[in-house]
Amino acid sequence: RKEVEQDPGPFNVPEGATVAFNCTYSNSASQSFFWYRQDCRKEPKLLMSVYSSGNEDGRFTAQLNRASQYISLLIRDSKLSDSATYLCVVNTFRTGNMLTFGGGTRLMVKP
Amino acid sequence: GAVVSQHPSWVICKSGTSVKIECRSLDFQATTMFWYRQFPKQSLMLMATSNEGSKATYEQGVEKDKFLINHASLTLSTLTVTSAHPEDSSFYICSASVTSGGELFFGEGSRLTVL
C-alpha cells in the first residue's frame, strides 16, 4: 500500500463547478499535511497547509480527518486557471523535513 | 517566499556521459536539501536528502554511486548523474526549507534527456 494515495483523475469539470479531492495516508504518526499544485512541466508550489481544524483560503478549503486518515481539498467556483495536478503531501518527520507525495490528482476545468 | 534555483533547466546528453545539476538557495541558508525525480505522469519520488558538510542519505533503491550528491555550502547542493543512460531521463527537482518542518520551496526543475 502506498503511503499517500490519491485518485489520479482526471477530473473534468466546467467553469464554476465545485470539485473535491480526497487523499488517504497510511502512517498514523504523520504530523503535517499540505496540498501542492503542480502545473505541467513545472515544479510543485504550495497551495495550502492543512490544519486539524480545517482551513479556508478563498475558493479553496482543506480538511483533515485524523481518525480516518484522509485529507480533502475543495475548490469552489472553478476557474480555467485551476487546471493543474494537485499533490497531497504528508510529512512524517521520519528524517527531518521529509515529505511524501501522493501521485497527484489531475484537474481539467473547461469553458 | 524563499527562492530556490536550479540549473540547468534542460539538458540533453549522450549515453555514458555525466551531468551535473545545481540547486541553490538564493536568499536563505539551507542545511538540508532534497532531491526528487519525477517520471512522466508520475509523482515526485524522493531520491536523497542532502546534508551540508556530510554525506547524503539515499532512499532505498537509489544508487549512491550513480547519483552523486555534494552539499559543500549552505546555499548549494549538486546532483551528478554519472554515466547517464536513457532510463535516467527524467525531471529532477530539488527543494529546501527555511526552517525544519516548514514550507518546502522547490527549484524550477531540470529536465534531463539522455540519448
Boltz contact constraints between the chains, C-beta under 6 A:
constraints:
  - contact:
      token1: [A, 43]
      token2: [B, 93]
      max_distance: 6.0
  - contact:
      token1: [A, 43]
      token2: [B, 106]
      max_distance: 6.0
  - contact:
      token1: [A, 43]
      token2: [B, 108]
      max_distance: 6.0
  - contact:
      token1: [A, 43]
      token2: [B, 109]
      max_distance: 6.0
  - contact:
      token1: [A, 44]
      token2: [B, 106]
      max_distance: 6.0
  - contact:
      token1: [A, 46]
      token2: [B, 103]
      max_distance: 6.0
  - contact:
      token1: [A, 96]
      token2: [B, 32]
      max_distance: 6.0
  - contact:
      token1: [A, 96]
      token2: [B, 100]
      max_distance: 6.0
  - contact:
      token1: [A, 97]
      token2: [B, 97]
      max_distance: 6.0
  - contact:
      token1: [A, 97]
      token2: [B, 100]
      max_distance: 6.0
  - contact:
      token1: [A, 97]
      token2: [B, 101]
      max_distance: 6.0
  - contact:
      token1: [A, 101]
      token2: [B, 43]
      max_distance: 6.0
  - contact:
      token1: [A, 101]
      token2: [B, 44]
      max_distance: 6.0
  - contact:
      token1: [A, 103]
      token2: [B, 43]
      max_distance: 6.0
  - contact:
      token1: [A, 104]
      token2: [B, 43]
      max_distance: 6.0
